[in-house]
Amino acid sequence: MDIKKVLLYIAVVFVLYTIITSPVQAAGMVQTGFEGISSAAKGVGEFMTNLVR
């Protein structure tokens, strides 16, 4: 097996296990992740705006 496939399989199993055993904590992790992505996108947008000015 390819190492990438094995790592992907392990990651999927971990995510499913986390969601099944602790859905509230998993939801919190997802929310934190989306907040981080949103913050990063906002920062890139502000950088581009200031670059154009």
All heavy atoms as TSV, in Angstrom:
chain	resi	resn	atom	element	x	y	z
A	1	MET	N	N	0.828	-1.198	0.000
A	1	MET	CA	C	0.000	0.000	0.000
A	1	MET	C	C	0.862	1.248	0.000
A	1	MET	O	O	1.946	1.268	0.559
A	1	MET	CB	C	-0.878	0.044	1.251
A	1	MET	CG	C	-2.202	-0.650	1.124
A	1	MET	SD	S	-3.207	-0.281	2.568
A	1	MET	CE	C	-4.679	0.156	1.742
A	2	ASP	N	N	0.324	2.263	-0.595
A	2	ASP	CA	C	1.001	3.551	-0.634
A	2	ASP	C	C	0.886	4.217	0.741
A	2	ASP	O	O	-0.159	4.165	1.382
A	2	ASP	CB	C	0.345	4.410	-1.718
A	2	ASP	CG	C	1.089	5.690	-1.979
A	2	ASP	OD1	O	2.269	5.791	-1.602
A	2	ASP	OD2	O	0.479	6.600	-2.577
A	3	ILE	N	N	1.961	4.853	1.191
A	3	ILE	CA	C	1.981	5.474	2.520
A	3	ILE	C	C	0.932	6.578	2.631
A	3	ILE	O	O	0.334	6.774	3.688
A	3	ILE	CB	C	3.399	5.980	2.870
A	3	ILE	CG1	C	3.473	6.424	4.345
A	3	ILE	CG2	C	3.803	7.120	1.970
A	3	ILE	CD1	C	3.436	5.299	5.301
A	4	LYS	N	N	0.669	7.301	1.544
A	4	LYS	CA	C	-0.341	8.362	1.580
A	4	LYS	C	C	-1.725	7.786	1.834
A	4	LYS	O	O	-2.517	8.358	2.581
A	4	LYS	CB	C	-0.336	9.162	0.269
A	4	LYS	CG	C	0.877	10.033	0.090
A	4	LYS	CD	C	0.810	10.802	-1.201
A	4	LYS	CE	C	2.056	11.635	-1.417
A	4	LYS	NZ	N	1.999	12.388	-2.665
A	5	LYS	N	N	-2.018	6.653	1.221
A	5	LYS	CA	C	-3.320	6.009	1.419
A	5	LYS	C	C	-3.471	5.545	2.862
A	5	LYS	O	O	-4.538	5.679	3.457
A	5	LYS	CB	C	-3.501	4.831	0.464
A	5	LYS	CG	C	-3.719	5.242	-0.962
A	5	LYS	CD	C	-3.936	4.030	-1.847
A	5	LYS	CE	C	-4.092	4.427	-3.302
A	5	LYS	NZ	N	-4.284	3.257	-4.161
A	6	VAL	N	N	-2.404	5.002	3.427
A	6	VAL	CA	C	-2.444	4.534	4.809
A	6	VAL	C	C	-2.681	5.707	5.759
A	6	VAL	O	O	-3.518	5.636	6.659
A	6	VAL	CB	C	-1.142	3.786	5.170
A	6	VAL	CG1	C	-1.097	3.465	6.653
A	6	VAL	CG2	C	-1.014	2.526	4.333
A	7	LEU	N	N	-1.952	6.806	5.557
A	7	LEU	CA	C	-2.119	7.977	6.412
A	7	LEU	C	C	-3.516	8.576	6.272
A	7	LEU	O	O	-4.121	8.991	7.259
A	7	LEU	CB	C	-1.049	9.022	6.097
A	7	LEU	CG	C	0.378	8.632	6.480
A	7	LEU	CD1	C	1.358	9.701	6.029
A	7	LEU	CD2	C	0.495	8.388	7.975
A	8	LEU	N	N	-4.032	8.604	5.052
A	8	LEU	CA	C	-5.387	9.104	4.827
A	8	LEU	C	C	-6.401	8.221	5.548
A	8	LEU	O	O	-7.319	8.719	6.203
A	8	LEU	CB	C	-5.699	9.173	3.331
A	8	LEU	CG	C	-7.109	9.649	2.972
A	8	LEU	CD1	C	-7.334	11.077	3.448
A	8	LEU	CD2	C	-7.326	9.540	1.475
A	9	TYR	N	N	-6.236	6.911	5.450
A	9	TYR	CA	C	-7.133	5.966	6.120
A	9	TYR	C	C	-7.102	6.179	7.634
A	9	TYR	O	O	-8.143	6.230	8.290
A	9	TYR	CB	C	-6.732	4.531	5.769
A	9	TYR	CG	C	-7.569	3.488	6.447
A	9	TYR	CD1	C	-8.869	3.239	6.031
A	9	TYR	CD2	C	-7.057	2.762	7.514
A	9	TYR	CE1	C	-9.653	2.279	6.665
A	9	TYR	CE2	C	-7.828	1.803	8.153
A	9	TYR	CZ	C	-9.124	1.563	7.730
A	9	TYR	OH	O	-9.880	0.631	8.360
A	10	ILE	N	N	-5.921	6.345	8.196
A	10	ILE	CA	C	-5.781	6.582	9.636
A	10	ILE	C	C	-6.460	7.895	10.029
A	10	ILE	O	O	-7.160	7.959	11.047
A	10	ILE	CB	C	-4.296	6.569	10.049
A	10	ILE	CG1	C	-3.734	5.155	9.919
A	10	ILE	CG2	C	-4.107	7.101	11.465
A	10	ILE	CD1	C	-2.238	5.064	10.082
A	11	ALA	N	N	-6.274	8.935	9.236
A	11	ALA	CA	C	-6.890	10.230	9.528
A	11	ALA	C	C	-8.415	10.132	9.493
A	11	ALA	O	O	-9.100	10.676	10.363
A	11	ALA	CB	C	-6.400	11.286	8.542
A	12	VAL	N	N	-8.956	9.432	8.496
A	12	VAL	CA	C	-10.409	9.278	8.381
A	12	VAL	C	C	-10.951	8.499	9.573
A	12	VAL	O	O	-11.973	8.885	10.164
A	12	VAL	CB	C	-10.783	8.597	7.044
A	12	VAL	CG1	C	-12.241	8.165	7.032
A	12	VAL	CG2	C	-10.495	9.525	5.881
A	13	VAL	N	N	-10.281	7.436	9.961
A	13	VAL	CA	C	-10.713	6.644	11.118
A	13	VAL	C	C	-10.679	7.498	12.378
A	13	VAL	O	O	-11.612	7.470	13.189
A	13	VAL	CB	C	-9.847	5.374	11.279
A	13	VAL	CG1	C	-10.108	4.690	12.601
A	13	VAL	CG2	C	-10.096	4.420	10.123
A	14	PHE	N	N	-9.638	8.284	12.557
A	14	PHE	CA	C	-9.532	9.156	13.726
A	14	PHE	C	C	-10.667	10.169	13.760
A	14	PHE	O	O	-11.285	10.387	14.805
A	14	PHE	CB	C	-8.179	9.870	13.743
A	14	PHE	CG	C	-8.069	10.891	14.840
A	14	PHE	CD1	C	-7.901	10.487	16.153
A	14	PHE	CD2	C	-8.140	12.238	14.557
A	14	PHE	CE1	C	-7.812	11.427	17.174
A	14	PHE	CE2	C	-8.052	13.179	15.569
A	14	PHE	CZ	C	-7.890	12.775	16.883
A	15	VAL	N	N	-10.949	10.805	12.627
A	15	VAL	CA	C	-12.021	11.805	12.562
A	15	VAL	C	C	-13.368	11.163	12.881
A	15	VAL	O	O	-14.150	11.692	13.675
A	15	VAL	CB	C	-12.040	12.502	11.182
A	15	VAL	CG1	C	-13.313	13.323	10.993
A	15	VAL	CG2	C	-10.811	13.383	11.024
A	16	LEU	N	N	-13.642	10.024	12.277
A	16	LEU	CA	C	-14.910	9.341	12.548
A	16	LEU	C	C	-15.014	8.925	14.016
A	16	LEU	O	O	-16.071	9.078	14.638
A	16	LEU	CB	C	-15.061	8.123	11.634
A	16	LEU	CG	C	-15.301	8.432	10.160
A	16	LEU	CD1	C	-15.316	7.139	9.353
A	16	LEU	CD2	C	-16.597	9.194	9.965
A	17	TYR	N	N	-13.941	8.413	14.582
A	17	TYR	CA	C	-13.931	8.024	15.988
A	17	TYR	C	C	-14.220	9.234	16.881
A	17	TYR	O	O	-15.006	9.154	17.824
A	17	TYR	CB	C	-12.584	7.392	16.350
A	17	TYR	CG	C	-12.450	7.077	17.821
A	17	TYR	CD1	C	-13.061	5.951	18.350
A	17	TYR	CD2	C	-11.726	7.908	18.663
A	17	TYR	CE1	C	-12.953	5.655	19.706
A	17	TYR	CE2	C	-11.618	7.625	20.013
A	17	TYR	CZ	C	-12.226	6.504	20.530
A	17	TYR	OH	O	-12.119	6.234	21.860
A	18	THR	N	N	-13.581	10.362	16.584
A	18	THR	CA	C	-13.784	11.571	17.377
A	18	THR	C	C	-15.227	12.053	17.281
A	18	THR	O	O	-15.828	12.425	18.291
A	18	THR	CB	C	-12.825	12.687	16.906
A	18	THR	OG1	O	-11.479	12.207	17.017
A	18	THR	CG2	C	-12.976	13.929	17.742
A	19	ILE	N	N	-15.786	12.035	16.079
A	19	ILE	CA	C	-17.164	12.489	15.894
A	19	ILE	C	C	-18.140	11.576	16.638
A	19	ILE	O	O	-19.077	12.045	17.287
A	19	ILE	CB	C	-17.516	12.562	14.396
A	19	ILE	CG1	C	-16.735	13.704	13.743
A	19	ILE	CG2	C	-19.010	12.753	14.184
A	19	ILE	CD1	C	-16.821	13.724	12.228
A	20	ILE	N	N	-17.919	10.284	16.568
A	20	ILE	CA	C	-18.835	9.330	17.193
A	20	ILE	C	C	-18.739	9.372	18.716
A	20	ILE	O	O	-19.757	9.356	19.409
A	20	ILE	CB	C	-18.574	7.903	16.667
A	20	ILE	CG1	C	-18.978	7.821	15.196
A	20	ILE	CG2	C	-19.308	6.863	17.490
A	20	ILE	CD1	C	-18.519	6.562	14.480
A	21	THR	N	N	-17.528	9.450	19.251
A	21	THR	CA	C	-17.364	9.384	20.705
A	21	THR	C	C	-17.584	10.721	21.390
A	21	THR	O	O	-17.958	10.750	22.567
A	21	THR	CB	C	-15.964	8.863	21.080
A	21	THR	OG1	O	-14.977	9.728	20.522
A	21	THR	CG2	C	-15.767	7.450	20.600
A	22	SER	N	N	-17.358	11.832	20.694
A	22	SER	CA	C	-17.505	13.145	21.326
A	22	SER	C	C	-17.978	14.165	20.297
A	22	SER	O	O	-17.198	15.011	19.840
A	22	SER	CB	C	-16.169	13.568	21.924
A	22	SER	OG	O	-16.296	14.819	22.544
A	23	PRO	N	N	-19.256	14.124	19.937
A	23	PRO	CA	C	-19.742	15.027	18.891
A	23	PRO	C	C	-19.654	16.508	19.267
A	23	PRO	O	O	-19.392	17.348	18.408
A	23	PRO	CB	C	-21.189	14.600	18.673
A	23	PRO	CG	C	-21.556	13.758	19.814
A	23	PRO	CD	C	-20.291	13.230	20.402
A	24	VAL	N	N	-19.828	16.831	20.539
A	24	VAL	CA	C	-19.756	18.239	20.954
A	24	VAL	C	C	-18.333	18.771	20.786
A	24	VAL	O	O	-18.117	19.864	20.257
A	24	VAL	CB	C	-20.247	18.410	22.408
A	24	VAL	CG1	C	-20.035	19.831	22.888
A	24	VAL	CG2	C	-21.705	18.009	22.522
A	25	GLN	N	N	-17.365	17.975	21.212
A	25	GLN	CA	C	-15.966	18.384	21.076
A	25	GLN	C	C	-15.587	18.462	19.595
A	25	GLN	O	O	-14.865	19.372	19.184
A	25	GLN	CB	C	-15.053	17.411	21.806
A	25	GLN	CG	C	-13.595	17.827	21.791
A	25	GLN	CD	C	-12.709	16.845	22.535
A	25	GLN	OE1	O	-13.165	15.811	22.997
A	25	GLN	NE2	N	-11.436	17.163	22.645
A	26	ALA	N	N	-16.059	17.521	18.787
A	26	ALA	CA	C	-15.764	17.537	17.354
A	26	ALA	C	C	-16.343	18.783	16.709
A	26	ALA	O	O	-15.702	19.415	15.862
A	26	ALA	CB	C	-16.325	16.284	16.694
A	27	ALA	N	N	-17.561	19.168	17.105
A	27	ALA	CA	C	-18.173	20.380	16.559
A	27	ALA	C	C	-17.352	21.613	16.936
A	27	ALA	O	O	-17.179	22.527	16.130
A	27	ALA	CB	C	-19.603	20.523	17.064
A	28	GLY	N	N	-16.843	21.620	18.151
A	28	GLY	CA	C	-15.993	22.729	18.583
A	28	GLY	C	C	-14.720	22.816	17.761
A	28	GLY	O	O	-14.279	23.910	17.395
A	29	MET	N	N	-14.130	21.654	17.451
A	29	MET	CA	C	-12.918	21.638	16.626
A	29	MET	C	C	-13.198	22.166	15.221
A	29	MET	O	O	-12.404	22.929	14.663
A	29	MET	CB	C	-12.366	20.218	16.525
A	29	MET	CG	C	-11.733	19.696	17.760
A	29	MET	SD	S	-11.073	18.055	17.401
A	29	MET	CE	C	-11.022	17.349	19.011
A	30	VAL	N	N	-14.321	21.756	14.659
A	30	VAL	CA	C	-14.685	22.217	13.315
A	30	VAL	C	C	-14.906	23.723	13.326
A	30	VAL	O	O	-14.444	24.439	12.436
A	30	VAL	CB	C	-15.937	21.470	12.803
A	30	VAL	CG1	C	-16.462	22.108	11.529
A	30	VAL	CG2	C	-15.621	20.008	12.569
A	31	GLN	N	N	-15.616	24.213	14.348
A	31	GLN	CA	C	-15.862	25.650	14.443
A	31	GLN	C	C	-14.550	26.412	14.570
A	31	GLN	O	O	-14.347	27.428	13.904
A	31	GLN	CB	C	-16.754	25.955	15.634
A	31	GLN	CG	C	-17.087	27.433	15.747
A	31	GLN	CD	C	-18.022	27.732	16.901
A	31	GLN	OE1	O	-18.398	26.855	17.651
A	31	GLN	NE2	N	-18.391	28.980	17.034
A	32	THR	N	N	-13.633	25.916	15.384
A	32	THR	CA	C	-12.331	26.556	15.545
A	32	THR	C	C	-11.561	26.561	14.221
A	32	THR	O	O	-10.944	27.565	13.862
A	32	THR	CB	C	-11.510	25.833	16.623
A	32	THR	OG1	O	-12.225	25.878	17.855
A	32	THR	CG2	C	-10.152	26.467	16.801
A	33	GLY	N	N	-11.631	25.456	13.506
A	33	GLY	CA	C	-10.957	25.375	12.207
A	33	GLY	C	C	-11.514	26.376	11.211
A	33	GLY	O	O	-10.759	27.071	10.529
A	34	PHE	N	N	-12.843	26.476	11.138
A	34	PHE	CA	C	-13.447	27.426	10.210
A	34	PHE	C	C	-13.160	28.873	10.612
A	34	PHE	O	O	-12.966	29.730	9.760
A	34	PHE	CB	C	-14.955	27.194	10.086
A	34	PHE	CG	C	-15.305	26.079	9.146
A	34	PHE	CD1	C	-16.062	25.007	9.587
A	34	PHE	CD2	C	-14.884	26.105	7.834
A	34	PHE	CE1	C	-16.390	23.967	8.730
A	34	PHE	CE2	C	-15.195	25.074	6.957
A	34	PHE	CZ	C	-15.952	24.003	7.406
A	35	GLU	N	N	-13.122	29.138	11.917
A	35	GLU	CA	C	-12.764	30.486	12.370
A	35	GLU	C	C	-11.333	30.827	11.963
A	35	GLU	O	O	-11.038	31.949	11.558
A	35	GLU	CB	C	-12.935	30.601	13.885
A	35	GLU	CG	C	-14.377	30.655	14.319
A	35	GLU	CD	C	-14.543	30.621	15.832
A	35	GLU	OE1	O	-13.537	30.514	16.569
A	35	GLU	OE2	O	-15.705	30.684	16.276
A	36	GLY	N	N	-10.434	29.851	12.062
A	36	GLY	CA	C	-9.050	30.073	11.648
A	36	GLY	C	C	-8.934	30.340	10.162
A	36	GLY	O	O	-8.210	31.244	9.732
A	37	ILE	N	N	-9.668	29.566	9.364
A	37	ILE	CA	C	-9.655	29.767	7.915
A	37	ILE	C	C	-10.235	31.135	7.571
A	37	ILE	O	O	-9.693	31.865	6.730
A	37	ILE	CB	C	-10.437	28.641	7.208
A	37	ILE	CG1	C	-9.683	27.319	7.348
A	37	ILE	CG2	C	-10.678	28.972	5.739
A	37	ILE	CD1	C	-10.481	26.099	6.930
A	38	SER	N	N	-11.325	31.499	8.239
A	38	SER	CA	C	-11.953	32.799	7.999
A	38	SER	C	C	-11.003	33.940	8.354
A	38	SER	O	O	-10.879	34.914	7.622
A	38	SER	CB	C	-13.235	32.907	8.817
A	38	SER	OG	O	-13.795	34.189	8.707
A	39	SER	N	N	-10.334	33.797	9.468
A	39	SER	CA	C	-9.383	34.819	9.903
A	39	SER	C	C	-8.225	34.950	8.916
A	39	SER	O	O	-7.799	36.059	8.581
A	39	SER	CB	C	-8.854	34.470	11.289
A	39	SER	OG	O	-7.889	35.394	11.706
A	40	ALA	N	N	-7.727	33.828	8.433
A	40	ALA	CA	C	-6.631	33.850	7.456
A	40	ALA	C	C	-7.078	34.509	6.160
A	40	ALA	O	O	-6.350	35.325	5.579
A	40	ALA	CB	C	-6.140	32.434	7.190
A	41	ALA	N	N	-8.289	34.185	5.704
A	41	ALA	CA	C	-8.802	34.792	4.471
A	41	ALA	C	C	-8.989	36.293	4.642
A	41	ALA	O	O	-8.686	37.080	3.732
A	41	ALA	CB	C	-10.125	34.134	4.076
A	42	LYS	N	N	-9.466	36.701	5.809
A	42	LYS	CA	C	-9.638	38.131	6.079
A	42	LYS	C	C	-8.280	38.834	6.047
A	42	LYS	O	O	-8.138	39.926	5.491
A	42	LYS	CB	C	-10.308	38.336	7.431
A	42	LYS	CG	C	-10.577	39.785	7.753
A	42	LYS	CD	C	-11.144	39.928	9.162
A	42	LYS	CE	C	-12.633	40.074	9.073
A	42	LYS	NZ	N	-13.239	40.362	10.389
A	43	GLY	N	N	-7.272	38.198	6.649
A	43	GLY	CA	C	-5.929	38.777	6.654
A	43	GLY	C	C	-5.362	38.918	5.248
A	43	GLY	O	O	-4.754	39.937	4.917
A	44	VAL	N	N	-5.569	37.921	4.396
A	44	VAL	CA	C	-5.102	37.991	3.004
A	44	VAL	C	C	-5.838	39.110	2.278
A	44	VAL	O	O	-5.235	39.877	1.524
A	44	VAL	CB	C	-5.301	36.640	2.280
A	44	VAL	CG1	C	-5.064	36.771	0.793
A	44	VAL	CG2	C	-4.379	35.588	2.869
A	45	GLY	N	N	-7.141	39.229	2.505
A	45	GLY	CA	C	-7.924	40.290	1.882
A	45	GLY	C	C	-7.431	41.677	2.285
A	45	GLY	O	O	-7.305	42.569	1.444
A	46	GLU	N	N	-7.162	41.851	3.570
A	46	GLU	CA	C	-6.651	43.146	4.039
A	46	GLU	C	C	-5.278	43.430	3.461
A	46	GLU	O	O	-4.974	44.564	3.078
A	46	GLU	CB	C	-6.603	43.159	5.568
A	46	GLU	CG	C	-7.967	43.206	6.221
A	46	GLU	CD	C	-7.902	43.112	7.729
A	46	GLU	OE1	O	-6.789	43.060	8.310
A	46	GLU	OE2	O	-8.982	43.084	8.359
A	47	PHE	N	N	-4.439	42.415	3.370
A	47	PHE	CA	C	-3.110	42.581	2.788
A	47	PHE	C	C	-3.206	43.025	1.336
A	47	PHE	O	O	-2.533	43.967	0.910
A	47	PHE	CB	C	-2.316	41.269	2.890
A	47	PHE	CG	C	-1.023	41.301	2.137
A	47	PHE	CD1	C	0.067	41.995	2.629
A	47	PHE	CD2	C	-0.880	40.636	0.936
A	47	PHE	CE1	C	1.271	42.029	1.934
A	47	PHE	CE2	C	0.309	40.658	0.225
A	47	PHE	CZ	C	1.382	41.359	0.739
A	48	MET	N	N	-4.070	42.357	0.572
A	48	MET	CA	C	-4.235	42.702	-0.840
A	48	MET	C	C	-4.795	44.117	-0.993
A	48	MET	O	O	-4.372	44.868	-1.872
A	48	MET	CB	C	-5.159	41.700	-1.542
A	48	MET	CG	C	-4.557	40.340	-1.655
A	48	MET	SD	S	-3.051	40.376	-2.623
A	48	MET	CE	C	-2.958	38.728	-3.170
A	49	THR	N	N	-5.751	44.485	-0.134
A	49	THR	CA	C	-6.322	45.839	-0.183
A	49	THR	C	C	-5.246	46.869	0.066
A	49	THR	O	O	-5.144	47.869	-0.644
A	49	THR	CB	C	-7.453	45.985	0.863
A	49	THR	OG1	O	-8.479	45.038	0.562
A	49	THR	CG2	C	-8.036	47.376	0.834
A	50	ASN	N	N	-4.423	46.647	1.080
A	50	ASN	CA	C	-3.356	47.596	1.398
A	50	ASN	C	C	-2.271	47.591	0.320
A	50	ASN	O	O	-1.625	48.616	0.087
A	50	ASN	CB	C	-2.744	47.279	2.759
A	50	ASN	CG	C	-3.690	47.595	3.894
A	50	ASN	OD1	O	-4.490	48.518	3.808
A	50	ASN	ND2	N	-3.599	46.841	4.968
A	51	LEU	N	N	-2.079	46.474	-0.346
A	51	LEU	CA	C	-1.083	46.390	-1.411
A	51	LEU	C	C	-1.509	47.220	-2.616
A	51	LEU	O	O	-0.688	47.876	-3.249
A	51	LEU	CB	C	-0.913	44.918	-1.819
A	51	LEU	CG	C	0.251	44.580	-2.728
A	51	LEU	CD1	C	1.577	44.876	-2.042
A	51	LEU	CD2	C	0.190	43.114	-3.123
A	52	VAL	N	N	-2.817	47.237	-2.891
A	52	VAL	CA	C	-3.343	47.975	-4.033
A	52	VAL	C	C	-3.327	49.482	-3.776
A	52	VAL	O	O	-3.110	50.264	-4.686
A	52	VAL	CB	C	-4.773	47.485	-4.381
A	52	VAL	CG1	C	-5.422	48.362	-5.412
A	52	VAL	CG2	C	-4.740	46.048	-4.840
A	53	ARG	N	N	-3.509	49.872	-2.536
A	53	ARG	CA	C	-3.569	51.309	-2.206
A	53	ARG	C	C	-2.280	51.998	-2.440
A	53	ARG	O	O	-1.236	51.824	-2.454
A	53	ARG	CB	C	-3.984	51.503	-0.753
A	53	ARG	CG	C	-5.433	51.176	-0.555
A	53	ARG	CD	C	-5.823	51.512	0.851
A	53	ARG	NE	N	-7.195	51.088	1.074
A	53	ARG	CZ	C	-7.785	51.101	2.224
A	53	ARG	NH1	N	-7.139	51.525	3.292
A	53	ARG	NH2	N	-9.013	50.712	2.355
